[in-house]
């Protein structure tokens, strides 16, 4: 399923840091763009600057609400509600109360199902941690460990299990599942919305580079690891994408602080009404003043600058002298004579220089760096309506997590005094909160200790516009629809309102379930293994009890063994104990020991079945997936076939994961386009071993695109499997495959796959050297050397062995490079020309064959074709260099042929 994102042309960029910073939990983020770029320094920019200066890690990860005038119950809403409607609770408290009650109303609809979901997820996460002996207490709706019971007498110990041995099969199978899911990043391709739109095509190409950058910044492999964990334990995950600015995480940068100043453009002058001749006034301001202002020459600008209001109140001569700062009256210029025709010049002929605004740098400020952040949220923290099947049916979506009270106060200073410890919340929120804190601490019950003292439940809720129609008050409903036309995001610290903004949940969220089913409370991948784990634990405890308590006693005849004397003896090696056999009987006949208790053989077989075929069948993780031994399979091809069949079962989850990941990447690209203030430079290590850079241009992200997962992509392959395929290719006699393996561009990949980084491959150093030289050649055009036509004809008829003995002579023969490539016309130079590359070829030491092939391969690659179109001079330089290698190679071959030829017999 493809998801479309419309990217309008009128993108709003940051100006003077004009982005809102407000709070949430865990990050420091800025809004996507300020509505008024010019006013950013006095409004949102100052707020961001203050947060950056104190080094706080706070987050505001959405668009600023539009400050349109609304009304709620007859109460007008002012234009200034804050960048994220921070003042909404003070101006219109009825709207905030309506948002709070609306969330509670939707939450109440699925209260019972949500508690069942929390119970299921909590048990799964406890099993992952190894706490597998918890029992459910319906009175407090919580799990408890046997060790939590209060023991008043010794009789209570009999009801407790003697052993709590845990062989954590649930975690072992889960790790195998997570490793399979996260071993390779799903490939996502971006397609234009229309192939007839050049903007769409450019955006689709640039989107792939943006996705690579976002994957690198967010550590895609770690994201997939967390994603696999939640699919195994929770069965439901959410992907949340936003832009975060945090100096402690991403570093800082210095940014110029610009101020608008007014200067005169040109000089004041008189324009004669008779002849039209213009006479400049000596001492007037010139256009150079504007250049000085742009360069930061503050002293000149301040003398010539006036505010917009001052310039509106003066005109003519008065404006000229107000700008220049002179106090003299312009009357002394009246009666001047035109130097062209002698006409008197007065106030009517005066033409004042126009005033123009220019930016002036008044200093620098420290601004935190930002980037796109992707968070994977589990079902315990993500609350969705249980009756909905797809995300477009959600009236709301809520993310809850516990945040330290100090961080929330720093993020929301306007309500710092109202944020209380824990915060007021409903019983359902308290139940979910206690579960999250207990799981985070590795405890089964809600005994959180001091952790709950300073932790506040921070709730972020996204509400769709149609969900407002559940509000009966039409005035309040219309006010909310006007304030949040695309949807509402609201943040509450406990019961305290913090912020809200106009934001659609579809612009930043994607929700996925591990398995198909109905509603939102669907089973996880590992849920079927929980009961198997419990049965296995029970059988393990029975075995331990049998071995320890099944040791039989020894019965002795009191007439044979003197028990009174035995009690006074000390048990030690080779001790002597008094005993006397009965007449006519052996001493052994006086003792009896029953047979020891034994575990039934069928119980052992059942235990092996639980850990083997049953668990594998329920989870789909057969031995071929995690490298386990299989009976009746002895060959590598048999294991490979079994693994492919086993992965077919996991393909159910993998296909869902690919679509989910593609949608998240599409949201990330859209977030990049909306929030990045400037083009992004990406440094990388080039093929020649040198650092290079490529840029992602925001101008290339104005079209409409859609994302699809790679259609021909199979299940992710391990390195061992790739190595096995390579070994099979090496043994193939197909000349095409052998040619592909000898391709210099594949040598580095083959070395990394084999794992022998020290292996020296013939031609690899020459290829790296040539790639480094290509970068040097692209920086300039070839040297054009004109020669006489006669010299050109003679050099063309000359023998190869004589003409190409040096690199300079070989370059002279390179006439077929063509003057068209270098943009030089031979006729203008008075004769034919030769192109000589700026990097000389060493005929003796260079590997001409490898370097020539690398030049030819580069010319056919995307980089070469781009250079041919955008840098024809550099491409001609590379072409001339390749020609020199070809001539040197031909010369070497000719010499080898001449030396191998037999000498002619001498004439008699």
C-alpha positions in Angstrom: 0.0 0.0 0.0 1.5 3.3 -1.0 1.2 6.5 1.0 1.3 9.9 -0.7 2.7 13.1 0.7 2.1 16.5 -0.9 5.0 18.8 -0.7 3.9 22.4 -1.6 6.3 24.9 -3.3 5.8 27.7 -0.7 8.0 26.2 2.0 8.5 28.4 5.0 12.1 28.4 6.3 13.6 29.4 9.6 14.6 33.0 10.0 16.5 34.2 13.1 15.7 30.9 14.7 12.0 31.5 14.4 10.9 28.2 15.7 8.9 27.3 18.7 10.5 25.4 21.6 8.3 24.0 24.2 8.2 20.9 26.2 7.6 17.3 26.2 9.5 14.3 27.3 13.0 13.4 26.5 14.1 15.5 23.5 14.6 19.1 22.5 12.7 19.9 19.3 11.6 22.9 17.3 8.5 23.4 15.3 8.6 22.9 11.6 8.5 26.5 10.5 7.5 29.9 11.8 4.6 31.6 10.1 6.3 35.0 10.2 9.9 34.7 9.4 10.6 38.3 10.0 9.2 38.3 13.5 11.0 35.1 14.6 13.8 36.9 16.5 11.4 38.7 18.8 9.0 35.8 19.4 9.7 32.2 19.0 13.4 32.7 18.3 14.0 34.3 21.6 12.3 31.4 23.3 14.4 28.9 21.5 17.5 31.0 22.3 16.7 30.9 26.0 16.2 27.2 26.1 19.4 26.7 24.1 21.4 28.9 26.5 20.4 27.0 29.6 21.1 23.7 27.8 17.8 22.1 28.6 16.6 19.0 26.8 13.0 19.8 26.1 11.0 19.0 23.1 8.4 20.7 20.9 7.9 18.6 17.9 5.2 20.0 15.8 3.8 22.9 13.9 2.9 26.1 15.6 -0.8 26.7 15.8 -2.3 29.3 13.4 -3.2 32.4 15.3 -6.5 32.9 13.6 -9.1 34.9 15.6 -11.7 32.5 16.9 -14.4 32.6 19.6 -15.5 30.1 22.1 -18.8 30.7 23.9 -18.6 34.4 23.1 -15.0 34.6 24.4 -12.7 35.9 21.6 -9.4 34.2 21.2 -6.5 36.7 20.7 -3.9 36.4 18.0 -1.1 35.7 20.5 -1.8 32.3 22.2 1.8 31.3 22.1 3.7 29.3 19.6 2.0 26.1 20.8 -1.1 27.6 22.4 0.5 27.8 25.8 -1.9 30.6 26.9 -5.0 28.7 25.8 -5.8 27.6 29.3 -5.7 31.2 30.6 -7.7 32.7 27.7 -10.3 30.0 27.1 -10.3 27.4 29.9 -13.5 25.9 28.5 -11.7 24.7 25.4 -9.0 23.0 27.5 -11.6 21.3 29.6 -13.4 20.2 26.5 -10.2 18.6 25.2 -9.5 16.9 28.5 -13.1 15.5 28.8 -13.1 14.4 25.2 -10.0 12.3 25.7 -11.5 10.7 28.9 -14.7 10.0 27.0 -12.9 8.1 24.2 -10.6 6.3 26.7 -13.6 5.1 28.7 -15.1 3.4 25.6 -12.4 0.7 25.7 -11.6 0.7 29.4 -12.1 -3.1 30.0 -10.3 -4.1 26.8 -7.4 -1.8 27.6 -6.9 -3.4 31.0 -6.9 -6.8 29.4 -4.3 -5.6 26.9 -2.1 -4.2 29.7 -2.4 -7.5 31.6 -1.3 -9.5 28.6 1.6 -7.2 27.7 2.8 -7.0 31.3 3.0 -10.8 31.6 4.9 -11.0 28.3 7.5 -8.5 29.4 7.9 -10.1 32.8 8.5 -13.4 31.1 11.1 -11.8 28.9 12.9 -10.6 32.1 12.7 -14.1 33.6 10.0 -13.4 36.2 7.8 -16.3 35.2 6.2 -17.4 38.5 3.9 -14.4 38.9 0.3 -15.1 39.8 -2.7 -12.9 38.9 -4.7 -11.3 41.7 -8.1 -10.2 40.4 -8.7 -8.0 43.5 -6.0 -5.5 42.6 -5.8 -6.5 38.9 -2.0 -7.1 39.1 0.6 -9.8 38.9 2.4 -10.9 42.0 5.5 -13.0 42.7 5.3 -15.8 45.3 8.0 -14.0 47.3 5.7 -11.0 47.9 3.3 -13.0 50.1 3.5 -12.3 53.8 4.5 -15.4 55.8 2.9 -15.5 59.2 3.7 -19.1 60.1 5.6 -22.0 58.8 2.5 -23.6 57.3 2.4 -20.9 54.7 5.6 -22.2 53.2 3.9 -25.4 52.2 1.8 -23.5 49.7 4.7 -21.8 48.0 6.8 -23.6 45.3 9.9 -25.1 46.5 11.8 -24.1 43.4 11.6 -21.3 40.9 14.0 -22.5 38.3 13.6 -20.7 34.9 15.0 -21.9 31.7 14.0 -18.8 29.7 12.8 -20.4 26.4 10.6 -17.4 25.8 13.5 -15.0 25.7 15.7 -17.4 23.7 13.1 -17.9 21.0 12.4 -14.1 21.1 16.1 -13.3 20.5 16.1 -15.6 17.5 13.0 -13.7 16.1 14.5 -10.3 16.8 17.8 -11.3 15.1 16.0 -12.5 12.0 13.9 -9.4 11.8 16.7 -6.8 12.4 19.6 -8.4 10.5 18.9 -6.3 7.4 17.2 -2.9 6.9 14.2 -3.1 4.5 14.8 -1.3 1.3 12.3 1.5 0.4 11.9 3.1 -3.0 10.5 6.5 -3.6 8.4 7.1 -6.8 7.1 10.3 -8.2 3.4 11.0 -8.0 3.4 11.8 -11.7 6.1 11.0 -14.2 5.1 14.1 -16.1 6.2 16.4 -13.3 9.9 17.2 -13.1 9.5 18.3 -9.5 8.1 14.9 -8.5 10.9 13.1 -10.3 13.6 15.3 -8.6 11.9 14.8 -5.2 11.8 11.0 -5.6 15.6 11.0 -6.3 16.4 13.3 -3.5 14.1 11.3 -1.1 16.4 8.3 -1.3 19.3 10.3 -0.1 17.3 11.8 2.7 16.1 8.4 3.8 19.8 7.2 3.9 20.7 10.1 6.1 17.8 9.6 8.5 18.5 5.9 8.7 22.1 6.7 9.6 21.2 9.3 12.2 18.6 7.1 13.9 20.6 3.9 13.8 18.2 1.9 11.7 19.5 -1.5 13.0 18.8 -0.5 16.6 15.3 0.7 15.6 14.6 -2.7 14.0 15.8 -4.4 17.2 13.4 -2.5 19.3 10.7 -3.1 16.8 11.3 -6.8 16.8 11.2 -6.9 20.6 7.8 -5.1 20.8 6.4 -7.4 18.1 7.4 -10.4 20.1 6.1 -9.2 23.5 3.3 -6.6 22.7 2.1 -7.3 19.3 1.4 -3.7 18.6 3.9 -0.9 17.8 3.7 2.7 16.8 6.3 4.7 14.8 6.5 8.4 15.7 8.4 10.9 13.6 9.3 14.4 14.5 12.1 17.0 14.3 14.2 17.4 17.4 16.7 20.1 18.3 18.9 19.2 21.2 22.4 20.5 21.7 23.3 17.8 24.2 22.4 15.0 21.7 23.3 16.6 18.4 25.8 19.4 19.2 25.6 23.2 18.8 26.3 25.7 16.1 26.9 29.5 16.0 24.3 31.4 14.1 24.3 35.0 13.0 21.8 37.4 14.6 20.4 39.6 11.9 18.6 42.9 12.3 16.8 44.9 9.7 18.2 48.4 8.9 17.1 51.0 6.3 19.7 52.6 4.1 19.6 54.7 1.0 20.1 53.1 -2.4 22.1 55.5 -4.6 22.6 59.2 -4.1 20.2 62.2 -3.8 20.1 64.2 -7.1 18.4 66.9 -9.0 16.7 66.0 -12.3 16.4 68.9 -14.7 12.8 69.4 -16.0 14.1 70.9 -19.3 17.0 68.7 -20.4 16.6 65.8 -18.1 20.2 65.9 -16.9 20.8 64.4 -13.4 23.0 66.2 -11.0 24.1 64.3 -7.9 24.4 66.1 -4.6 27.9 66.1 -3.1 28.1 64.3 0.2 25.0 62.2 -0.4 24.8 58.5 0.4 25.6 56.0 -2.4 24.8 52.4 -3.1 28.1 51.5 -1.5 26.4 52.2 1.8 24.0 49.3 1.2 27.0 47.0 0.5 28.7 48.1 3.6 25.6 47.4 5.6 25.3 43.9 4.2 28.9 43.3 5.0 28.4 44.3 8.7 29.7 47.9 8.5 27.5 49.0 11.4 29.0 52.4 11.9 28.1 53.6 8.4 24.7 52.1 8.5 23.7 53.4 11.9 24.3 56.9 10.7 22.2 56.4 7.6 19.4 54.2 9.1 16.0 55.2 10.3 13.0 53.1 11.3 10.1 52.4 9.1 7.9 54.9 11.0 10.4 57.7 10.7 10.8 57.2 7.0 7.0 57.4 6.6 6.7 60.8 8.2 9.3 62.6 6.1 9.5 63.2 2.4 11.5 65.0 -0.3 14.3 67.1 1.0 13.4 66.5 4.6 13.6 62.7 4.1 17.1 63.1 2.5 18.4 65.0 5.5 16.7 62.8 8.0 18.4 59.8 6.5 21.8 61.5 6.3 21.6 62.9 9.8 22.1 66.5 8.7 20.3 69.3 10.5 20.7 72.0 8.0 17.8 73.2 5.9 17.7 72.3 2.2 16.8 75.8 1.3 20.5 76.7 0.6 20.3 74.4 -2.5 17.3 76.2 -4.0 18.3 78.2 -7.0 21.1 75.9 -8.2 21.8 75.9 -11.8 21.7 72.9 -14.2 25.1 72.4 -15.6 23.6 71.3 -18.9 21.1 74.0 -19.9 21.5 76.5 -17.1 17.9 76.1 -15.8 17.4 76.9 -12.1 16.8 73.8 -10.0 14.4 73.9 -7.1 12.5 71.6 -4.8 10.3 70.3 -7.6 13.4 68.8 -9.4 14.8 67.2 -6.3 14.9 63.3 -6.4 15.7 61.6 -3.1 17.5 58.3 -3.0 15.1 55.5 -2.1 15.2 53.7 1.2 15.7 49.9 1.2 15.9 47.5 4.1 19.1 45.5 4.5 20.0 42.8 7.0 22.7 43.7 9.5 24.7 41.2 11.6 24.7 42.3 15.2 26.3 39.2 16.7 26.1 35.5 17.0 24.1 33.1 19.2 24.5 29.4 20.2 21.8 27.3 18.6 21.3 23.6 19.1 21.5 21.3 16.1 18.5 19.3 15.1 17.6 16.2 13.2 14.7 13.9 12.4 14.0 11.4 15.3 12.1 8.2 14.9 10.7 6.5 18.1 9.3 3.0 18.2 6.5 2.8 20.8 5.2 -0.4 22.4 1.6 -1.3 23.2 2.0 -0.6 26.9 2.8 3.1 26.1 0.5 3.4 23.1 -3.2 3.7 23.6 -5.5 3.3 20.6 -9.3 2.6 20.3 -9.7 -1.1 20.7 -12.6 -1.4 18.2 -10.8 0.2 15.2 -9.0 -2.0 12.7 -7.0 0.6 10.7 -5.4 3.9 11.7 -7.7 6.0 9.5 -10.5 4.9 11.8 -8.8 6.2 15.0 -10.7 9.2 16.6 -7.6 9.6 18.9 -4.2 8.2 19.5 -2.3 8.6 22.8 1.3 8.1 23.9 1.9 8.0 27.6 5.2 7.8 29.4 6.7 8.8 32.7 8.9 11.8 32.8 10.8 13.4 35.7 9.1 16.4 37.1 12.2 18.6 36.8 12.3 18.1 33.1 8.7 18.9 32.6 9.1 22.1 34.6 12.0 23.1 32.5 10.1 22.3 29.3 6.9 24.2 30.4 8.0 27.1 32.6 4.6 28.8 32.2 2.9 25.9 34.2 5.8 24.8 36.3 4.0 25.6 39.5 1.0 23.5 38.5 2.9 20.3 37.6 2.5 18.1 40.7 4.2 14.9 41.6 2.4 12.0 39.8 -0.3 14.4 38.8 -4.0 13.8 39.0 -5.2 11.0 36.7 -8.0 8.5 36.3 -8.0 5.1 37.8 -7.2 3.6 34.3 -4.2 5.9 34.0 -2.9 5.0 37.4 -3.2 1.3 36.5 -1.3 1.7 33.3 1.3 4.0 35.0 2.0 1.5 37.7 2.5 -1.2 35.1 5.0 0.8 33.1 7.0 1.7 36.2 7.0 -1.8 37.5 8.1 -3.3 34.2 10.8 -0.6 33.8 12.2 -1.6 37.2 12.0 -5.4 36.6 9.3 -5.9 39.2 6.1 -7.8 38.9 3.9 -5.7 41.1 3.3 -2.0 41.3 5.7 -1.5 44.2 7.7 1.2 42.5 9.3 2.6 45.7 10.7 6.1 45.3 10.4 6.0 41.5 6.9 7.3 41.5 7.7 10.2 43.8 9.1 12.5 41.0 7.8 10.8 37.9 4.9 12.5 36.2 2.8 10.8 33.5 3.1 12.9 30.4 0.3 12.2 27.9 0.4 13.3 24.3 -2.9 12.9 22.5 -3.7 13.4 18.8 -7.4 14.0 18.0 -9.0 13.9 14.5 -11.2 16.8 13.5 -14.3 14.6 13.2 -13.8 13.5 16.8 -14.8 17.0 18.0 -18.4 16.3 17.0 -18.7 14.2 20.1 -18.9 17.5 22.0 -22.5 18.6 22.4 -21.7 22.4 22.9 -21.8 23.7 19.3 -19.9 26.9 20.2 -17.0 25.0 21.8 -17.0 22.4 19.0 -16.8 25.2 16.3 -14.0 26.9 18.2 -12.0 23.8 18.4 -12.5 23.0 14.7 -11.4 26.6 13.8 -8.4 26.3 16.0 -7.4 22.8 14.9 -8.7 22.3 11.3 -6.2 19.5 10.6 -6.5 17.8 14.0 -5.4 18.5 17.5 -2.3 17.6 19.4 -2.6 18.2 23.2 0.0 17.6 25.9 -0.9 17.1 29.5 1.5 16.6 32.5 -0.8 14.6 34.7 -3.9 16.7 34.6 -2.1 20.0 33.8 -2.5 21.4 30.4 0.9 22.2 28.7 0.5 22.8 25.0 -1.6 22.1 21.9 -1.2 22.7 18.2 -2.8 22.1 14.8 -1.4 18.7 13.7 -2.7 15.6 12.1 -1.8 12.2 13.5 -1.3 10.9 10.0 1.6 13.3 9.5 3.7 11.8 12.2 2.3 8.4 13.2 2.1 4.9 11.8 0.7 1.9 13.8 1.4 -1.8 13.0 0.3 -5.1 14.4 2.4 -8.2 14.3 -0.4 -10.6 13.3 -3.7 -10.3 11.4 -6.8 -10.0 13.6 -9.7 -7.9 14.7 -9.5 -4.7 16.6 -6.4 -3.3 18.3 -5.9 -5.9 21.1 -4.2 -8.6 18.9 -1.8 -11.3 20.0 1.9 -10.9 19.8 4.3 -13.2 18.0 5.5 -14.8 21.2 2.2 -15.0 23.1 1.6 -18.7 22.2 4.9 -19.6 23.9 4.0 -18.3 27.4 1.9 -21.3 28.3 4.5 -23.6 26.9 7.1 -21.9 29.1 4.9 -22.3 32.2 4.4 -26.0 31.5 8.1 -26.5 31.0 8.9 -24.7 34.2 6.4 -27.0 36.1 8.0 -30.1 34.7 11.5 -28.8 35.6 10.4 -28.2 39.1 9.0 -31.8 39.3 12.3 -33.1 38.2 14.2 -31.2 40.8 11.8 -32.3 43.6 12.0 -35.9 42.4 15.8 -35.8 42.5 16.0 -34.2 46.0 13.0 -35.5 47.8 12.9 -38.9 46.0 16.1 -40.3 47.8 14.6 -43.3 49.7 15.3 -44.0 53.4 17.3 -46.9 54.8 15.6 -49.3 57.1 17.8 -51.3 59.6 17.1 -54.2 62.0 17.6 -52.8 65.6 19.0 -56.2 66.6 21.6 -55.9 63.9 22.5 -52.2 64.3 23.1 -50.7 67.7 21.3 -47.3 67.3 22.3 -46.0 70.7 26.0 -46.6 69.9 25.5 -45.1 66.4 24.3 -41.9 67.9 27.5 -41.4 69.8 29.6 -42.0 66.7 31.0 -39.3 64.5 30.3 -39.6 60.8 33.7 -39.7 59.1 35.5 -41.6 56.4 36.4 -45.2 57.3 34.5 -45.0 60.6 33.5 -48.2 62.4 29.9 -48.7 63.5 28.8 -51.6 65.9 26.7 -54.1 64.1 26.0 -57.9 64.6 24.3 -60.2 62.1 21.6 -62.6 63.2 22.5 -66.2 63.4 22.3 -67.8 60.0 21.9 -64.5 58.2 24.3 -62.1 56.6 24.8 -58.5 57.8 23.2 -57.2 54.6 20.0 -59.0 55.4 19.4 -56.7 58.3 19.1 -53.6 56.0 16.5 -52.5 53.4 16.2 -49.5 51.1 13.3 -49.0 48.7 13.8 -48.1 45.1 14.4 -44.3 44.5 11.7 -42.2 42.9 12.2 -41.8 39.2 10.8 -39.3 36.6 8.5 -41.1 34.2 10.1 -41.4 30.8 7.1 -40.1 29.0 7.3 -36.9 31.1 10.9 -36.4 29.8 9.8 -36.9 26.3 7.0 -34.4 26.7 9.4 -31.9 28.1 11.6 -32.3 25.1 8.6 -31.9 22.8 7.7 -28.7 24.6 11.1 -27.2 24.0 11.3 -28.6 20.5 8.6 -29.3 18.0 5.7 -27.7 19.9 7.5 -24.4 20.6 8.9 -24.3 17.0 5.5 -25.0 15.4 3.7 -22.3 17.5 6.3 -19.6 16.9 7.4 -20.5 13.4 11.1 -20.4 14.6 12.3 -23.8 13.3 15.9 -24.9 13.9 16.8 -23.8 10.4 16.1 -20.2 11.3 18.6 -20.0 14.3 21.1 -22.6 13.1 19.8 -25.5 15.2 20.5 -29.2 14.4 17.8 -31.0 12.4 17.3 -34.7 12.2 17.5 -36.5 8.8 19.1 -33.4 7.2 22.8 -33.7 6.6 23.6 -31.4 3.6 24.0 -27.7 3.3 21.4 -27.5 0.5 18.9 -29.3 2.7 19.5 -26.8 5.5 19.1 -23.9 3.0 15.8 -25.3 1.7 14.5 -25.8 5.3 15.5 -22.3 6.2 13.6 -20.8 3.2 10.5 -22.8 4.2 10.8 -21.7 7.8 11.2 -18.1 6.8 8.0 -18.4 4.8 6.1 -18.5 8.1 7.9 -15.4 9.4 7.1 -13.7 6.0 3.7 -12.8 7.5 5.4 -10.4 9.9 8.2 -9.4 7.5 5.8 -8.2 4.8 3.9 -6.1 7.3 7.2 -4.7 8.6 8.4 -3.7 5.2 5.2 -1.6 4.5 5.3 -0.1 8.0 9.0 0.9 7.6 8.3 2.4 4.2 5.6 4.5 5.6 7.8 5.7 8.4 10.5 6.6 6.0 8.1 8.6 3.9 7.0 10.5 7.0 10.6 11.2 7.8 11.3 12.6 4.4 8.3 14.9 4.7 9.5 15.9 8.2 13.0 16.7 6.7 11.5 18.9 4.1 9.3 20.9 6.5 11.9 21.4 9.3 15.4 21.7 7.9 16.4 25.4 7.7 19.2 24.9 5.1 20.7 22.5 2.6 22.4 19.5 4.3 26.0 18.5 3.6 26.8 14.8 3.9 30.5 13.9 4.1 31.5 10.5 3.0 34.7 8.5 2.2 35.0 8.2 -1.5 36.1 5.2 -3.5 39.5 6.8 -3.8 40.0 6.9 -0.1 39.5 10.7 0.2 36.7 12.5 2.0 34.1 13.9 -0.3 30.7 15.6 0.2 27.3 15.6 -1.4 24.4 18.0 -0.7 20.7 17.5 -0.2 19.0 20.5 -1.6 15.8 21.7 -0.1 14.8 23.0 -3.6 14.8 19.4 -4.8 12.1 18.4 -2.3 9.1 20.4 -3.6 7.2 17.6 -5.5 4.8 14.9 -4.6 6.1 11.4 -4.0 5.0 8.0 -2.8 6.9 5.1 -1.1 6.8 1.4 -1.8 8.9 -1.4 -0.2 11.3 -3.2 -2.4 9.1 -5.6 -4.4 11.7 -8.1 -5.4 13.4 -8.2 -2.0 13.6 -11.5 -0.3 13.8 -12.1 3.4 17.0 -10.6 4.9 20.0 -12.8 4.5 22.8 -13.4 7.0 26.4 -12.8 6.1 27.0 -16.6 6.3 24.4 -17.1 3.6 25.9 -14.4 1.4 29.3 -16.0 1.8 27.9 -19.4 0.8 26.4 -17.9 -2.3 29.7 -16.3 -3.2 31.5 -19.6 -2.8 29.0 -21.2 -5.2 29.6 -18.4 -7.7 33.3 -18.9 -7.5 33.0 -22.5 -8.5 30.8 -21.7 -11.5 32.3 -22.0 -15.0 29.9 -19.4 -16.5 32.2 -16.8 -18.1 29.7 -14.0 -17.3 29.8 -14.8 -13.6 33.6 -15.1 -13.6 33.8 -11.7 -15.4 31.5 -10.2 -12.7 33.8 -11.6 -10.0 36.8 -10.1 -11.7 35.2 -6.7 -11.9 37.4 -4.2 -9.9 34.3 -2.5 -8.4 33.3 -5.8 -6.8 36.6 -6.6 -5.2 36.0 -4.5 -2.0 32.6 -6.2 -1.4 34.1 -9.6 -1.9 36.9 -8.9 0.6 34.5 -7.7 3.2 32.2 -10.7 2.7 35.0 -13.2 3.0 36.3 -11.3 6.1 39.9 -11.1 5.0 40.6 -7.4 5.0 44.4 -8.0 4.8 44.0 -9.8 1.5 45.7 -8.0 -1.4 43.7 -8.2 -4.6 45.6 -7.5 -7.8 44.6 -4.1 -9.3 42.7 -2.8 -6.2 45.4 -0.2 -5.4 45.5 0.9 -9.0 41.7 1.3 -9.1 41.8 3.3 -5.9 44.6 5.5 -7.3 42.6 6.1 -10.5 39.5 7.1 -8.6 41.5 9.6 -6.7 43.0 11.0 -9.9 39.5 11.2 -11.4 38.5 13.6 -8.6 41.5 15.7 -9.4 40.8 15.7 -13.1 37.2 16.8 -12.6 38.4 20.0 -10.9 39.8 21.4 -14.2 39.7 21.1 -18.0 42.4 19.5 -20.1 45.3 21.5 -21.5 44.7 22.5 -25.1 47.9 22.5 -27.2 47.6 23.8 -30.8 49.9 22.1 -33.4 50.6 22.6 -37.1 48.6 20.4 -39.5 51.8 19.1 -40.9 53.1 18.1 -37.5 49.8 16.4 -36.8 50.0 14.4 -40.0 53.6 13.4 -39.3 52.8 12.4 -35.8 49.9 10.3 -37.1 52.1 8.5 -39.6 54.9 8.0 -37.1 55.7 4.5 -35.8 54.1 3.7 -32.4 57.4 2.7 -30.9 58.9 6.0 -31.7 56.0 8.3 -31.0 54.8 7.1 -27.7 58.0 6.5 -25.8 57.1 9.2 -23.2 53.9 10.4 -21.6 54.2 13.7 -23.4 54.5 12.1 -26.8 51.7 9.8 -26.0 49.5 12.8 -25.1 50.4 14.3 -28.4 48.7 11.4 -30.2 45.5 11.9 -28.4 43.7 13.8 -31.2 40.5 11.9 -31.1 39.5 13.4 -27.7 37.7 16.0 -29.8 37.6 19.7 -29.4 33.9 19.5 -28.9 34.3 17.9 -25.4 36.5 20.7 -24.2 34.4 23.4 -25.8 37.3 24.6 -28.0 37.0 25.1 -31.7 40.0 24.0 -33.7 39.5 26.8 -36.3 39.9 29.5 -33.7 43.3 28.2 -32.7 44.5 28.3 -36.3 45.0 24.5 -36.6 44.3 21.2 -35.0 44.6 20.8 -31.2 45.7 18.1 -28.8 44.2 17.6 -25.3 46.6 16.8 -22.5 45.2 15.8 -19.1 46.2 17.8 -16.0 47.4 14.5 -14.3 50.3 13.0 -16.2 50.5 9.3 -16.9 53.5 7.4 -15.7 54.2 5.0 -18.5 56.7 2.9 -16.5 54.9 2.5 -13.2 51.2 2.8 -13.9 48.9 -0.2 -14.3 47.5 1.1 -17.5 45.0 -1.8 -18.1 43.3 -1.5 -14.7 43.3 2.3 -14.7 41.9 2.5 -18.2 39.2 0.1 -17.4 38.3 2.1 -14.3 38.1 5.2 -16.4 35.8 3.5 -18.8 33.6 2.1 -16.0 33.4 5.5 -14.3 32.3 7.1 -17.6 29.4 4.7 -17.9 28.3 5.1 -14.2 25.8 7.7 -12.9 28.6 9.9 -11.7 30.3 9.9 -15.1 27.1 10.7 -16.9 26.3 13.5 -14.5 29.8 14.9 -15.1 29.4 14.6 -18.8 26.2 16.8 -18.7 27.1 19.2 -15.9 30.9 19.4 -16.1 32.0 18.8 -19.7 35.5 20.3 -19.2 36.2 17.9 -16.3 34.8 15.0 -18.3 37.0 15.9 -21.2 40.0 16.0 -18.9 39.2 12.4 -17.7 38.7 11.3 -21.3 42.1 12.7 -22.3 43.6 10.9 -19.3 42.0 7.6 -20.3 43.4 8.1 -23.9 46.9 8.5 -22.5 46.5 5.2 -20.6 45.3 3.6 -23.8 48.2 4.8 -25.8 50.7 3.7 -23.1 49.0 0.3 -23.0 49.2 0.0 -26.8 52.9 1.0 -26.8 53.7 -1.6 -24.1 51.9 -4.3 -26.1 53.8 -3.3 -29.3 57.1 -3.5 -27.5 56.2 -6.9 -26.1 55.2 -8.1 -29.6 58.5 -6.8 -31.1 60.6 -8.5 -28.5 58.8 -11.8 -28.9 59.2 -11.9 -32.7 62.1 -14.1 -33.9 65.0 -12.3 -35.5 65.1 -12.4 -39.3 68.0 -14.7 -40.7 70.9 -12.8 -42.1 71.4 -12.8 -45.9 74.3 -14.7 -47.3 
